[in-house]
């Protein structure tokens, strides 16, 4: 059903909705609120902490003004609440000047309390007029452009009159698991009668989505094992001799993983294995052993990584540990002549190993005898990309690796077609990493310490969540921090690294940091995975409360990779109890799998499998809050539904619902 068939939706508004990926009325009712205004929960601004997100009632006492600061401008207005004055500011929102007038409003947004000066940044606002007085629990949608909350609420309410999704779960399973009506859940999620019923509706909708997702995975995986078409004649003794090249004793976990892979490659069916290991557990060494088994048997192997920096690092390792084999490097940033030469060597079989990025997956990259594909940080690659790589050989074996720990229960659900090896121990020689939450009063002391460490030859990372200035004023950016640190520590050599740089520039900066031409690297999370600089002993993370615990653990894993004691300093812009509790979990725990389990329990399935980790996969329910148990219940129901003879409708609907599944990255 077209959007323009609804009241109040003109073609102009339809175009605005299209920018939110809303193209039909079905899309509209699946566009869930990102938050709710509980009008029974208004607070006093003076009682709020810095960075709290709250709802307040206030009076705008003056017309909005445009304030210019250098090349940037923002809208500022003065407000009053219970006799206390505060300001509100909006960045990149020129429409506020014409929309906001003197009078009573509801403001919902982030509080700033800098040196006793109260303000709100980019608050959503609603007029408290007689003909439009909000009551009860009101949805707040993530909007763009000129769309207002009132327009969206009215449009969704109208859309619900025509479209109410129906459950695809078989009726007898709906009764067995006492599931409520899916249509009723959609009504409740957009117009909740209570916060408790809103939460129950979110669980019901999430359960349906995971049921369809897991069912779609079942259809794609097929449950069949491919017969082995490639012979490996590398002996166990030869593998053991190769392991000796590393100069250290493998841990028990590494030995088990190597043995799992060896048995897979000798088995009558093709290998499809996930290698999970915490940061610093030695997954790469295991992967190199797998590559050796392939090339020693006379075949070719591909080793791909999601970033230029990590791929180049892997290529250097291949050159170091495989001097007797020809290896080539392929990336999008490589020169045309280098690409052409590498492709010819692979096609003719003169090159045994290729390292690279997504460029290896391109159609014009052909192999003479590809036997093994290794995907480093596999969650950055889509299902289709891994399949395309595997199809470059005949019966190619696949090893995918992840340093982002996934709770084992979730691994079994989303990677049910993979054998799983976990490396839970770490090499004994790895240095201890101490984690500390640094209060504002100790910030200068921390910088002085880092300056002394730099003069002693130790290197540091500084990580920020954003590249450029934060419009809310609550998060440090790498560009701002880079300029500040150069002034604060003039004797220290700093380098700047972020995702908007060209690949060649990033590679040059990383090389300079590894070689010691720079003491400190100011970066975004582009350094989150795989970067190995043993001389780096300090990790500083700004606005740590904005990251998931697993991501913080990944960042912490960039230090402590040598033999020196290392430190991870966490700086937070939030004083909330929840933020302190989460960071203390990281401070007191070094086991990535335990941290992931805690993260899942604390943040719920909505955050853990929703926004960041699953990309577009579960975009529709990214704003819903629901417990992780919903995922496991959906798995049980899907298993029972597929045990039925008549499940063609489920298969058809599930694949249609997730028709882009093969393009999605999973974490």
TIMARVO-568877 format. One record per residue (C-alpha): residue in one letter; x, y, z. Coordinates in steps of 0.02 Angstrom, whole numbers, plus 50000, padded with zeros to 5 digits. Example, Ala and Ser with C-alpha at 12.3 -4.5 7.8 and 13.67 -1.06 7.14 Angstrom:
2
a506154977550390s506844994750357
% end
This chain:
667
x500005000050000x500715016949948x501035030050081x500055043349987x498475033050010x498495038250193x497775054550259x499015068650280x500375060250174x500725071150023x502015066949891x503205079049977x503005070150143x503165053450055x504895058849994x505375063550172x504815046450233x505805038050093x507385045650169x507015034850322x506865019350211x504975020050229x504195016550059x502555007850100x501265007750239x501994990950290x503684999450314x502845013350412x502065002250544x503744993150562x504635009650598x504735008550787x504965022750913x506735025350976x506075031251144x504515036351239x503985051751335x503205045951496x502265061751542x502045055551719x503945056051739x504395074551713x505925080051813x506775095951874x508305100451772x509275105951925x509185088051992x509955080151836x511715073851810x512835079151666x512375069151508x510725062751577x509345061151447x507715067651524x505985074651494x505575091651569x504165104351560x504785122251539x504385139451468x505335147251323x505585165451378x506405172951223x506445170451036x507775158650968x509395166750911x510735161150787x512455160850867x514015160750758x515675153250819x516985153150681x516355142550537x514955134550638x513285141250696x511895135050809x510185140050875x510085145651057x508575149651164x508345154251348x507095144451451x506425144451628x505885130251743x505275133451920x506125150351923x507805143451864x508535148851697x509425137451574x509855137651389x509455125351251x510485123951091x510225115150924x511585111150798x511195108950612x509355112250643x508915129150564x507065124550565x507035126950755x507085145950734x505395146150647x504605131850747x505025137650924x504115152551000x503855159551174x502725148351277x502605131751368x503475116351298x504015098751337x505885096251305x506665079051289x508555077951269x510295077551343x510755088251492x512405097451501x513035103751669x514685112551642x515335121651795x513565123851862x512875130851697x511375120451645x510885117751464x510045105251349x510765100051181x509695096051029x508125092251130x506545085951046x505155098251089x503265097951093x502125113151122x500945112151271x499495120551181x497665118451229x497215110051065x498685098151071x499105093051247x500055076551255x499525063751383x500085046751445x501555038251358x502035046151192x503175038151060x504695047450996x505305042250823x507055044150748x506685057450616x507615067350485x507275083050385x505655092650410x504605078250477x503895081750649x503445069650787x501605074350770x501585070450583x502425053550613x501265048850756x499725053250654x500395043850501x500785028050600x499095028250687x498245029650517x499345015950444x498885003950585x497065004950526x497544996750362x499064985950399x499304974550549x500654961050526x500074943250556x501124929850638x501884916450527x502174904950677x501034889550667x499464891350772x499814876250883x501524883650929x500734900550964x499604891751091x500994880651160x502114895651199x500644906751252x501094920151125x500014935651116x499304942850956x500644950450844x499424963550780x499024968950957x500884970250993x501104982350847x499684993250913x500434993151087x502214997251031x501615013050943x500285018151071x500765010151237x499505009851377x500905006651502x502785004351500x502564986251554x501404982451408x502594991551291x504004980051347x502924964651322x502474970651146x504324973251106x504694955351160x503294948351052x503844958050896x505674953550924x505234935150944x504324935150777x505804943650690x507074931450762x505944916750719x505954922550537x507814926350539x508314909550611x507114900750492x507904909950345x509634904150403x508994886350406x508394888050226x510054895150165x511134882850260x510114868050200x510844856550332x511874847150204x513724843250213x514734844650053x515834829850009x517704833050008x518424836249835x520174841849888x521534830349955x522774836150088x524364825850103x525244836750233x525724825850380x525524829350566x527414829250584x527584842850450x526274853550538x527204851650702x528824857050616x527944872450546x527314877050721x529134877550778x529414892450662x528474903750783x529774901550920x528514899051061x527504884651131x525694884451074x524394885251212x523244870351240x521844880151155x522904883451001x523434865250992x521624859551001x521134871750864x522554866150749x522064848050780x520224851950742x520724859750576x521914845550533x520544832650564x519314843050462x520494843550313x520724824650321x518844821350342x517684815750199x516694832050207x517204850050171x517774860950316x516684875450372x517394881150540x517274896350651x518824900050755x518384910950904x519704917651019x519924932151137x521104946251094x522904940351102x522444921851107x523454917550952x522114914550819x523224920950678x524564908050716x523234894450704x522634901650538x524404901450469x524514883050515x522944879850414x523674889350266x525254878850280x524234862750271x523504868950106x525074875250020x526144860650082x524874849249996x525164858649833x523614869649835x523274888349848x522594898049997x521764915150019x521904925650177x520724940550177x520424954450303x519144968650308x520374983150312x521914988250216x522914990150376x522514972650440x522734964550268x524454972450249x524934966350422x524384948650376x525394949550215x526974953750312x526664938550423x526454927350270x528094933750199x528954930350365x528304912650396x528164906550216x529824911650136x529824896450021x528114900649944x527624914649825x526344926349904x525444941149824x524464955749894x522804962349825x521864977749883x520814991549809x522205004049839x523524994049745x524135000749577x523374993549419x525024985649366x525234977049536x523444970349530x523674963549355x525294954749400x524544947149559x523024940649464x524114932549331x525194923849462x523634916949548x522834911149386x524404902049328x524724894449499x526424903049519x525774911449678x525244899849818x524514912649939x523554928749918x523284941350058x522084955650034x520454964550067x518764962949982x519724965349818x520114946649820x518244943149801x518104952549635x517514942149487x519114944749386x520184936649523x520384918349472x521394904249548x522294889149480x521894877849629x521104886849776x520904874749922x520724885550079x519974902450119x520324911150285x519244926150331x520014936750468x518744946350575x517384937150481x515954947650552x516494961550433x516084950450284x514344946250221x513734928550192x513724931950005x515514938150008x516144922550096x515154911749974x515874921149824x517634918249888x517324899749918x516624897649742x518294902649667x518864884849701x518054867649689x517484861749861x518494875349947x518734873550135x518254888650240x519004894950404x518234910750476x518964919550627x518264931650754x519094940750897x517404948050947x516794935151073x515004929651045x514134920451187x514164902251139x512284900751146x512124914251013x513524906450911x512564890150901x511004899250844x511754910250709x513204899050657x512324882450669x513094876750505x514874879450570x515984868850678x516644880050817x518384880450893x518684891851041x520374897351108x520064902551287x521844902851354x523204915351313x525084913651287x526004914351453x527204927451388x525824940351362x525994955751471x524724960551603x523544974751558x522854985251701x521214994251671x520755010151764x519325022651757x520135039951762x519155053951849x519265071651780x520365076751928x521725064551872x521685068551686x523215080051689x524195067351791x523775054151660x524415065151518x526035068751611x526295050051637x526015046551452x527265060151407x528585051651518x528185034651441x528395041851266x530125048251310x530525030651375x530075023151205x528335016551245x526885020651129x525075025151163x523375025051078x522055038451106x520335032951044x518795043851018x517045038950958x516925052650827x517975059750686x517375077750690x516585089450815x515125082150911x513535092150887x512875087451058x514475093651138x514595077851242x515905067751149x517715071551108x518225069950925x519895064050857x520185080350764x519895090850920x520915079151030x522355078350906x522525097350909x522355098151098x523635084651134x524935092351019x524805108351121x524765099551290x526235087851251x527325097251125x528815085351146x527775070151098x527565065050915x525725062450874x524875054950722x523045055750672x522085040750601x520255038950553x519125030250428x518925044850308x520765044450262x521335035750104x521975018050124x523745022650072x523795036750201x523155025250339x524445012050294x525835025050299x525305031450470x525165013950543x526875009550474x527595025250554x526805020750721x527455002850715x529205008850669x529255021850809x529175037650703x527635042350806x527445040650994x525555041751003x524135037650885x522515047550899x521185037050815x519385031450799x518945013050817x519785009550650x521155001550757x519894990650849x520384973950776x521964964750732x523234978950746x524824972050825x526124984350892x527054976051038x527844992551091x526115000451123x525804999551311x524435012551342x522645013651277x521615029151320x519755028351275x518715044251281x516835043551313x517015025151356x515175024351405x514715025951220x515495009151175x514884991551207x515914981451331x516484969351196x517094983851089x518024991451236x518814974451266x519364973951084x520154991151099x521024986251261x521734971251167x522804982851059x523994984651207x524824971351312x525414962451155x527244962751205x528124958551368x527904975351458x526514978951581x525164989051493x523745000551541x521995004451478x521305021151540x519425023951525x518725041651525x516845044051538x515675058551507x514285050651610x514075049651797x512625037451790x512635021951899x512385010751747x513915017851658x514995015451813x514374997551835x514744992951654x516505000151657x516884991451821x516454974951737x517804978451608x519014984651741x518844968751844x518754955851703x519954950851564x518964936251491x518134942051330x516854927951331x516284932151507x516204950551460x515144946351308x513954936051415x513784950451538x513534962851396x512144952051325x511304950451494x511444968951536x511044976851369x509804963751308x509614956351136x509014973051065x510714981251084x511834966051071x511124959150909x510294974950846x511104991050796x512984989450784x513324970950771x512014965950644x512034980550523x510464980150416x509994962750474x508814967650615x508694986050576x506804986150600x506904981050783x508484990450828x507505002450938x506604988951038x507174983251209x506984964751247x507914951351345x509104939151260x507954924651310x506824930151168x508144924251043x508274907051123x506374905051127x506304909650942x507624896250907x506574882950997x504994887750902x505924887750736x506644870450771x504914863750809x504134872250657x505444864850540x505124847550612x503404848550531x503124841350358x502144856550299x503334871150325x503424877850147x502484893750196x503734897450334x505194894750216x504444905950083x504004920050202x505634919150300x506704920450143x505624934350073x505734943950237x507624942550240x507934942850053x509544952750082x510184940150210x511654934750103x512274952650097x512194955450284x513684955550401x513454945650561x514354948050724
% end
